[in-house]
Amino acid sequence: MIVLASLVDTAEGIVNTFGIDWPMLVAQGINFLIVALVIWKFAFKNILSTIKEREKQIADSLVNADKIKLELEQTEKQQQETLQEASLEAKKTITSAQEQAKAFIESQKEDARKQAEEIISKAKIAMEQEREKVLKEAREEIASLVVLTASKVLSKDLNEDEKQKFSIRATEELNLAS
């Protein structure tokens, strides 16, 4: 109780020192509460609702940003996969083209070899024909020389029938010799 009395004395001393007028203090308190309620009702509630709406918009924006970020990551991942697939396809295409080129080159080499063999074969045939022709001409020339020599050795002109007989016989002899 002594403490309570001491507090009352201190409060009276402060009231007397600062000149507090209780009815005015109570009126100011009531005015403050009325102004606070009016501000709360008309201004502060609107401000709070606006702030809550803003917070909700910001939260929604953050959620949307996270979704967009995930979609972007998925798109980038798909892009990387597509690039890898395209790279593999390109490598396969290049490999296939190289194999086709090798096969084409081998085919061309084979064709060239066949053509060369064909040309060589034709050249051999032509050479053999030319050789036969030269031999035939040489035999005919030799036969005519034999006939000419025989006619000079015999010192007489041979008739056509005799010339032909000598010619045939000389040809037969040359054929047997070769």
VMD Tcl script that draws the C-alpha trace (Angstrom):
set ca {
  {0.00 0.00 0.00}
  {2.77 2.33 0.69}
  {3.93 1.80 -2.88}
  {0.47 2.68 -4.19}
  {0.38 5.83 -2.10}
  {3.80 6.72 -3.35}
  {2.68 6.27 -6.96}
  {-0.38 8.44 -6.41}
  {1.79 11.17 -4.92}
  {4.15 10.94 -7.88}
  {1.26 11.13 -10.36}
  {-0.17 14.20 -8.59}
  {3.26 15.79 -8.65}
  {3.54 15.20 -12.41}
  {-0.01 16.52 -13.01}
  {0.72 19.66 -11.02}
  {4.13 20.14 -12.60}
  {3.01 19.75 -16.22}
  {-0.45 21.26 -15.74}
  {-2.54 18.33 -17.05}
  {-6.25 19.11 -17.37}
  {-8.14 15.81 -17.04}
  {-11.34 16.71 -18.83}
  {-9.30 18.08 -21.74}
  {-7.08 15.00 -21.79}
  {-10.13 12.72 -21.86}
  {-11.70 14.82 -24.67}
  {-8.48 14.66 -26.68}
  {-8.33 10.91 -26.12}
  {-11.89 10.53 -27.40}
  {-11.12 12.77 -30.40}
  {-8.02 10.69 -31.09}
  {-10.06 7.47 -31.00}
  {-12.71 8.94 -33.34}
  {-10.08 10.14 -35.81}
  {-8.27 6.78 -35.54}
  {-11.55 4.91 -36.22}
  {-12.38 7.15 -39.21}
  {-8.88 6.72 -40.61}
  {-9.08 2.94 -39.96}
  {-12.50 2.65 -41.57}
  {-11.98 4.82 -44.65}
  {-8.26 5.00 -45.31}
  {-6.33 2.27 -43.58}
  {-8.71 -0.58 -44.59}
  {-8.49 0.51 -48.24}
  {-4.74 0.76 -47.98}
  {-4.55 -2.68 -46.38}
  {-6.84 -4.22 -49.00}
  {-4.76 -2.56 -51.75}
  {-1.59 -3.90 -50.15}
  {-3.11 -7.39 -49.88}
  {-4.16 -7.24 -53.55}
  {-0.65 -6.13 -54.49}
  {0.85 -8.94 -52.41}
  {-1.46 -11.42 -54.15}
  {-0.54 -10.03 -57.58}
  {3.15 -10.23 -56.69}
  {2.72 -13.81 -55.43}
  {0.83 -14.74 -58.61}
  {3.52 -13.05 -60.69}
  {6.21 -15.02 -58.84}
  {4.29 -18.26 -59.43}
  {3.89 -17.36 -63.12}
  {7.57 -16.45 -63.29}
  {8.45 -19.85 -61.82}
  {6.16 -21.56 -64.37}
  {7.70 -19.56 -67.19}
  {11.16 -20.41 -65.90}
  {10.30 -24.13 -65.84}
  {8.79 -23.90 -69.33}
  {11.90 -22.08 -70.54}
  {14.12 -24.77 -69.05}
  {12.01 -27.47 -70.70}
  {12.12 -25.61 -74.01}
  {15.90 -25.27 -73.75}
  {16.19 -28.97 -72.91}
  {14.01 -29.87 -75.89}
  {16.07 -27.55 -78.06}
  {19.27 -29.29 -76.93}
  {17.72 -32.70 -77.59}
  {16.56 -31.55 -81.02}
  {20.03 -30.23 -81.80}
  {21.58 -33.52 -80.69}
  {19.12 -35.49 -82.80}
  {19.81 -33.22 -85.78}
  {23.54 -33.67 -85.25}
  {23.14 -37.45 -85.18}
  {20.99 -37.35 -88.31}
  {23.57 -35.18 -90.05}
  {26.34 -37.62 -89.09}
  {24.26 -40.53 -90.37}
  {23.57 -38.67 -93.61}
  {27.25 -37.84 -94.05}
  {28.24 -41.45 -93.35}
  {25.64 -42.69 -95.81}
  {26.82 -40.21 -98.45}
  {30.43 -41.27 -97.92}
  {29.49 -44.93 -98.28}
  {27.51 -44.18 -101.44}
  {30.44 -42.20 -102.80}
  {32.82 -45.10 -102.08}
  {30.44 -47.54 -103.74}
  {30.11 -45.21 -106.75}
  {33.89 -44.86 -107.00}
  {34.31 -48.64 -106.82}
  {31.63 -49.05 -109.47}
  {33.36 -46.50 -111.70}
  {36.71 -48.26 -111.18}
  {35.13 -51.59 -112.09}
  {33.53 -50.07 -115.19}
  {36.83 -48.47 -116.19}
  {38.66 -51.79 -115.68}
  {36.06 -53.61 -117.81}
  {36.34 -50.96 -120.53}
  {40.14 -51.20 -120.43}
  {39.95 -54.99 -120.74}
  {37.49 -54.63 -123.58}
  {39.76 -52.14 -125.37}
  {42.75 -54.44 -124.86}
  {40.74 -57.40 -126.13}
  {39.63 -55.48 -129.21}
  {43.20 -54.30 -129.79}
  {44.45 -57.90 -129.57}
  {41.79 -59.03 -132.04}
  {42.61 -56.14 -134.37}
  {46.32 -56.89 -134.03}
  {45.72 -60.58 -134.77}
  {43.62 -59.66 -137.81}
  {46.31 -57.26 -138.97}
  {48.95 -59.95 -138.46}
  {46.84 -62.43 -140.44}
  {46.40 -59.85 -143.17}
  {50.13 -59.10 -143.30}
  {50.92 -62.85 -143.35}
  {48.40 -63.40 -146.13}
  {49.88 -60.54 -148.12}
  {53.38 -61.85 -147.42}
  {52.37 -65.35 -148.58}
  {50.85 -63.95 -151.73}
  {53.97 -61.89 -152.35}
  {56.19 -64.90 -151.68}
  {54.03 -67.04 -153.94}
  {54.31 -64.49 -156.73}
  {58.07 -64.32 -156.14}
  {58.23 -68.13 -156.32}
  {56.30 -68.07 -159.58}
  {58.54 -65.35 -160.96}
  {61.65 -67.16 -159.79}
  {60.43 -70.49 -161.20}
  {59.68 -68.89 -164.54}
  {63.14 -67.35 -164.69}
  {64.80 -70.57 -163.59}
  {62.87 -72.50 -166.18}
  {63.44 -69.69 -168.65}
  {59.97 -69.75 -169.91}
  {56.77 -67.93 -169.40}
  {54.28 -69.86 -167.42}
  {50.65 -69.82 -168.35}
  {47.95 -68.91 -165.87}
  {47.20 -72.46 -164.87}
  {50.83 -73.20 -164.04}
  {51.20 -69.91 -162.17}
  {48.19 -70.82 -160.06}
  {49.54 -74.30 -159.29}
  {52.92 -72.87 -158.16}
  {51.15 -70.24 -156.12}
  {48.92 -72.78 -154.34}
  {51.81 -75.09 -153.66}
  {53.99 -72.25 -152.29}
  {51.12 -71.14 -150.04}
  {50.66 -74.68 -148.73}
  {54.36 -74.95 -148.06}
  {54.37 -71.63 -146.15}
  {51.31 -72.69 -144.14}
  {53.00 -75.92 -143.19}
  {56.15 -74.05 -142.22}
  {54.35 -71.62 -139.98}
}
mol new
graphics top color blue
foreach p $ca { graphics top sphere $p radius 0.5 }
foreach p [lrange $ca 0 end-1] q [lrange $ca 1 end] { graphics top cylinder $p $q radius 0.2 }
display resetview
